[in-house]
């Protein structure tokens, strides 16, 4: 189960999936996020070559249907690494 470590007001949708509210200016574009299913780390410095995401693409700019390149988890299964 995904847990937000940013304490920013993230909430769960009707299916229990975490809906991140990380569009706040408090979260820098350089923030690294990790998959709570497999521990893959999305680092915007590198992007996601498997998903053809260019380097320097912030997590909040990824499309809502983007999936973890390792386990296929949804974007809502990621949380910010602090």
ChimeraX attribute file (.defattr): number of C-alpha atoms within 10 A of each C-alpha:
attribute: neighborCount
match mode: 1-to-1
recipient: residues
	/A:1	10
	/A:2	16
	/A:3	18
	/A:4	21
	/A:5	11
	/A:6	16
	/A:7	10
	/A:8	14
	/A:9	10
	/A:10	16
	/A:11	14
	/A:12	13
	/A:13	9
	/A:14	7
	/A:15	6
	/A:16	10
	/A:17	16
	/A:18	20
	/A:19	17
	/A:20	21
	/A:21	15
	/A:22	19
	/A:23	13
	/A:24	9
	/A:25	7
	/A:26	9
	/A:27	15
	/A:28	13
	/A:29	17
	/A:30	13
	/A:31	16
	/A:32	19
	/A:33	21
	/A:34	18
	/A:35	25
	/A:36	17
	/A:37	16
	/A:38	14
	/A:39	13
	/A:40	15
	/A:41	18
	/A:42	23
	/A:43	20
	/A:44	21
	/A:45	15
	/A:46	12
	/A:47	18
	/A:48	18
	/A:49	10
	/A:50	9
	/A:51	11
	/A:52	8
	/A:53	15
	/A:54	13
	/A:55	13
	/A:56	14
	/A:57	18
	/A:58	20
	/A:59	23
	/A:60	18
	/A:61	10
	/A:62	13
	/A:63	9
	/A:64	10
	/A:65	10
	/A:66	15
	/A:67	18
	/A:68	23
	/A:69	15
	/A:70	13
	/A:71	12
	/A:72	13
	/A:73	17
	/A:74	16
	/A:75	23
	/A:76	21
	/A:77	23
	/A:78	29
	/A:79	23
	/A:80	20
	/A:81	15
	/A:82	8
